[in-house]
Amino acid sequence: MRKHYIDNLRNYTIILLFPVHTFMIWNNFGSGFYIYAEENLLLSTFITMINPWFMPLLFVLAGISAKHSLEKRSGKEFIRQRADKLLIPFIFGTILSAPLQTFFARKFSFGYNGSYFENIKYFFTHLTDLSGYDGAFTPAHLWFILFLFVISAVSLIFFRFIPYERVSEKAEKFPLYGAMLLFLPIYIMYHIGNFGGYSLGKYLTLFLIGYYFFSSDALIGKLEKNSGILTIFSIILIAVSAVLYYNFSYYGDLWVNFSGWMTVLAVIGSGKKYLNKKTIFTDYLNHASYPIYILHQPILVTLAYYVLKIKTFLSVQVFMICFGSLVITILAYHIIKSIPLLRKLIGIK
């Protein structure tokens, strides 16, 4: 039986990337962005309220989905399916969509006047911090796809030596406070394979937690039963995060990992309680959300380049970029899905 709350949580989280990446244009983290306007404390604070939990949630959900996938596939079939779903779109996106973002980054911030094709040559011959904000090579937002493919492959080693059945009984008896204490291995592993805040160790841990623990209906039931108190607790943590950042610019690793994990528990519990149903949006986004993820950022960056040339209110610019990129991305998805040659390149079955 398909668990619709997993689909809904994954789909809505991906849509959340539109405001997050729009706000990044005005971040004050000292990291810039492909199109970077100026620092805005309020928009940056909104990002700190979302960032701690939305990518961890996606990796936990991916781990749960892997458990269900391996129930009907062998390890080889699983990797082959992951390669089709993840590796091919990653290669396609790195060749075509990532250079587009660095092209507009160079034009906006460095006064670049060369052609797009000259920029592609620069892109593949220069390596700096992998952000791509300076025009050099980057996987851009597709790092998530690459990480997920690598983690999926590595996790098969864990699954072979630690079969799910060995853990499932303990997972079913796992108390709520035990689920909360899983924050500790997540935080410890955060420092392993950390590439500028993108931690391979942390995301592998989240993936394995999803596979071994949160694929248990009993444990999910406990989160659902306590979703009210978990939600209140997570709202308090998010509010504290906002106050700490807005007033003191505090965004410490320990606090971010703790508050993020508590919010993941609340979101999963509430999702199971309120979103475990199929709607028109569920069916549509089950097909569209992954291509939307792949397409959204180059479209958002391109649109932002032109919108910021318009002298108007900040709120108008934010709305035009966020809503406009969402609409254009959905239109692009519908155009591409009608072209057989391109469908596979953005992960459409």
C-alpha positions in Angstrom: 0.0 0.0 0.0 1.5 3.3 -1.1 2.1 5.8 1.8 0.8 9.1 0.4 2.2 11.2 3.3 5.7 10.3 2.1 4.8 11.6 -1.4 3.2 14.7 -0.1 6.0 15.6 2.2 8.6 15.1 -0.5 6.6 17.1 -3.1 5.8 20.1 -0.9 9.4 20.3 0.4 10.7 20.5 -3.2 8.2 23.3 -3.9 9.6 25.1 -0.8 12.9 25.5 -2.7 11.4 28.3 -4.7 11.2 30.8 -1.8 14.4 29.5 -0.2 16.5 30.0 -3.4 14.7 33.3 -4.1 15.7 34.6 -0.6 19.3 33.4 -1.2 19.6 36.3 -3.6 19.5 38.6 -0.6 21.3 36.4 2.0 23.8 37.9 4.5 25.7 34.6 5.1 28.8 35.9 3.4 28.5 33.3 0.7 26.6 35.2 -2.0 24.6 33.5 -4.7 24.6 33.2 -8.5 22.6 36.4 -8.6 23.3 38.4 -5.5 21.6 41.7 -4.9 22.4 42.8 -1.3 22.1 41.7 2.3 18.7 41.5 3.8 18.5 40.3 7.4 14.8 39.4 7.4 15.0 37.2 4.3 18.1 35.6 5.6 16.3 34.8 8.9 13.5 33.1 6.9 16.1 30.9 5.3 17.6 29.9 8.7 14.1 28.8 9.8 13.8 26.4 6.9 17.4 25.2 6.1 17.9 23.1 9.2 15.2 20.6 8.4 14.1 20.6 4.8 17.1 18.8 3.2 17.4 16.3 6.2 13.7 15.5 5.7 14.3 14.7 2.0 17.1 12.2 2.9 15.0 10.5 5.5 12.1 10.1 3.1 14.6 8.8 0.5 15.7 6.1 3.0 12.1 5.1 3.6 11.5 4.9 -0.1 14.6 2.8 -0.6 13.2 0.3 1.9 10.0 -0.1 -0.1 12.0 -0.2 -3.4 14.3 -3.0 -2.3 11.2 -5.1 -1.3 10.5 -5.6 -5.0 14.1 -5.2 -6.5 17.4 -6.8 -6.1 20.5 -4.8 -5.2 21.6 -4.7 -8.9 18.1 -3.6 -10.1 18.0 -1.0 -7.4 21.4 0.6 -8.5 20.3 0.4 -12.1 17.1 2.2 -11.3 19.0 4.8 -9.2 21.4 5.3 -12.1 18.6 6.0 -14.5 16.8 8.2 -12.0 19.7 10.1 -10.6 23.0 9.7 -12.5 21.7 10.5 -16.0 19.9 13.7 -14.9 23.0 14.7 -12.9 25.3 14.4 -15.9 22.8 16.2 -18.1 22.2 19.0 -15.6 25.9 19.5 -14.9 26.6 19.8 -18.6 23.7 22.1 -19.5 22.0 23.7 -16.5 24.9 24.4 -14.2 26.9 26.4 -16.8 23.8 28.5 -17.5 23.7 29.6 -13.8 27.4 30.5 -13.8 27.0 32.4 -17.1 24.5 34.7 -15.4 26.5 34.8 -12.2 29.6 36.1 -14.2 27.4 38.6 -16.2 25.7 40.0 -13.0 28.6 40.2 -10.6 31.7 40.3 -12.8 30.6 42.2 -15.9 31.2 39.2 -18.2 30.3 40.1 -21.8 31.4 36.9 -23.6 29.2 34.3 -25.2 27.5 31.4 -23.5 29.7 29.0 -25.3 32.9 30.8 -24.1 31.5 30.5 -20.6 31.1 26.8 -21.0 34.8 26.5 -21.7 35.6 28.6 -18.7 33.2 26.5 -16.6 34.9 23.2 -17.4 38.5 24.5 -17.1 38.3 26.4 -13.7 37.8 25.0 -10.3 37.5 27.0 -7.1 35.1 26.4 -4.2 32.5 24.4 -6.2 29.8 27.1 -5.5 29.9 28.4 -9.1 29.2 31.9 -7.9 32.4 33.0 -9.6 31.6 31.2 -12.8 33.9 28.2 -12.1 32.8 24.5 -12.2 29.9 23.5 -9.9 27.3 20.8 -9.8 25.0 23.6 -8.5 21.8 22.4 -6.9 22.4 18.9 -8.4 24.7 18.1 -5.6 21.6 16.6 -3.9 21.2 14.1 -6.8 24.9 13.1 -6.8 24.9 12.7 -3.0 21.7 10.6 -3.2 23.2 8.3 -5.8 26.5 7.8 -3.9 24.5 7.2 -0.6 22.2 4.7 -2.3 25.2 2.8 -3.6 27.1 2.8 -0.3 24.0 1.9 1.7 23.8 -1.4 0.0 26.9 -2.4 1.9 25.1 -1.6 5.2 22.0 -3.4 4.1 24.0 -6.5 3.2 25.9 -6.8 6.6 23.1 -5.4 8.7 19.8 -6.8 7.3 16.7 -4.9 8.0 15.2 -7.8 9.9 18.0 -7.5 12.5 16.9 -3.9 13.3 13.1 -4.0 12.5 12.0 -5.5 15.9 14.1 -2.9 17.8 12.7 -0.1 15.6 9.1 -1.1 16.4 9.9 -0.9 20.1 11.9 2.3 19.7 10.5 4.9 22.2 9.8 8.5 21.1 12.8 9.8 23.2 14.9 7.3 21.3 13.9 8.8 18.0 14.8 12.3 19.4 18.2 11.0 20.6 19.0 10.0 17.0 20.1 13.6 16.7 23.4 12.6 18.3 24.7 10.3 15.5 23.4 12.8 13.0 25.4 15.6 14.6 28.5 13.4 15.0 28.4 12.3 11.3 27.9 15.9 10.2 31.6 16.5 10.5 32.5 13.5 8.2 32.7 14.2 4.5 31.6 17.8 5.0 31.9 19.9 1.8 31.1 23.5 2.7 28.1 22.5 4.9 27.0 19.7 2.6 27.8 16.7 4.7 27.9 13.3 3.1 28.3 11.6 6.5 25.2 13.4 7.9 23.0 12.6 4.9 24.1 9.0 4.8 23.1 8.7 8.5 19.7 10.3 7.7 19.2 7.9 4.8 20.0 4.9 7.0 17.7 6.2 9.8 14.9 6.4 7.2 15.6 2.9 6.0 16.0 1.1 9.3 13.8 3.1 11.7 11.2 5.2 9.9 10.1 2.5 7.5 8.6 1.0 10.7 4.8 1.7 11.0 5.0 1.4 14.7 7.6 4.2 15.1 5.8 6.4 12.6 2.7 5.8 14.6 4.4 7.1 17.7 5.4 10.3 15.8 1.8 10.6 14.6 0.4 10.1 18.1 2.7 12.8 19.5 2.6 15.1 16.5 0.9 17.9 18.5 3.5 18.2 21.1 6.3 17.7 18.6 4.9 20.4 16.4 4.7 22.9 19.3 8.2 22.0 20.3 9.5 22.5 16.8 7.7 25.8 16.4 9.4 27.0 19.6 12.8 25.9 18.3 12.2 27.6 14.9 11.2 30.8 16.7 14.3 30.6 18.9 16.4 30.1 15.8 14.9 33.2 14.2 15.5 35.3 17.3 19.1 34.0 17.7 20.0 34.7 14.1 18.1 38.0 13.7 19.5 39.5 16.8 22.9 37.8 17.3 23.7 36.2 13.9 23.9 32.9 15.6 23.7 29.8 13.4 25.8 27.2 15.3 26.2 23.6 14.0 25.0 22.0 17.2 21.8 24.1 17.4 21.1 23.8 13.7 21.3 20.0 13.8 19.3 19.7 16.9 16.4 22.0 16.0 16.5 20.6 12.4 16.0 17.0 13.6 13.3 17.9 16.1 11.4 19.6 13.2 11.9 16.6 10.9 10.2 14.4 13.6 7.3 16.9 13.9 6.9 17.2 10.1 6.8 13.4 9.6 4.4 12.9 12.5 2.1 15.7 11.3 2.4 14.5 7.7 1.3 11.0 8.6 -1.6 12.4 10.5 -2.9 15.0 8.0 -1.3 14.3 4.6 -1.7 10.6 4.2 -4.2 10.9 1.4 -4.1 11.1 -2.3 -5.3 14.3 -3.9 -5.1 15.9 -7.4 -1.9 17.6 -6.3 -0.4 14.4 -5.0 -0.9 12.6 -8.3 0.4 15.6 -10.3 3.4 16.3 -8.1 4.4 12.6 -7.9 5.3 12.9 -11.6 6.3 16.6 -11.7 8.3 17.3 -8.4 11.5 15.7 -9.4 11.8 17.3 -12.9 10.7 20.6 -11.2 13.7 20.2 -8.8 16.1 19.7 -11.7 14.7 22.6 -13.7 13.9 25.2 -11.1 17.2 26.8 -10.2 18.6 27.6 -13.7 15.2 29.1 -14.5 15.1 31.0 -11.2 18.6 32.4 -11.7 17.9 33.5 -15.2 14.7 35.2 -14.3 16.4 36.9 -11.3 19.1 38.4 -13.6 16.4 40.3 -15.5 14.0 41.0 -12.7 16.8 42.8 -10.6 17.2 45.2 -13.5 13.7 46.5 -12.8 13.8 49.2 -10.3 10.9 48.4 -8.0 10.1 47.4 -4.4 12.0 44.5 -2.8 8.7 42.7 -2.1 7.7 43.0 -5.8 11.1 41.6 -6.9 10.8 38.7 -4.5 7.3 37.8 -5.7 8.2 38.1 -9.4 11.2 35.8 -9.0 9.6 33.3 -6.7 6.2 33.0 -8.4 7.5 33.6 -11.9 10.1 30.9 -11.7 7.5 28.5 -10.3 5.2 29.1 -13.3 7.9 29.0 -15.9 9.4 25.8 -14.4 6.0 24.1 -14.5 5.6 25.2 -18.2 9.1 24.0 -19.0 8.3 20.6 -17.4 5.2 20.2 -19.6 7.1 21.1 -22.7 10.0 18.7 -22.0 7.8 15.8 -21.0 6.3 15.9 -24.4 9.7 15.4 -26.0 10.7 11.7 -25.7 14.5 12.4 -26.1 14.5 14.9 -23.2 12.2 13.0 -20.8 14.8 10.6 -19.4 17.3 13.4 -19.1 15.2 15.1 -16.3 14.1 11.9 -14.6 10.7 11.4 -16.2 9.7 7.8 -16.5 
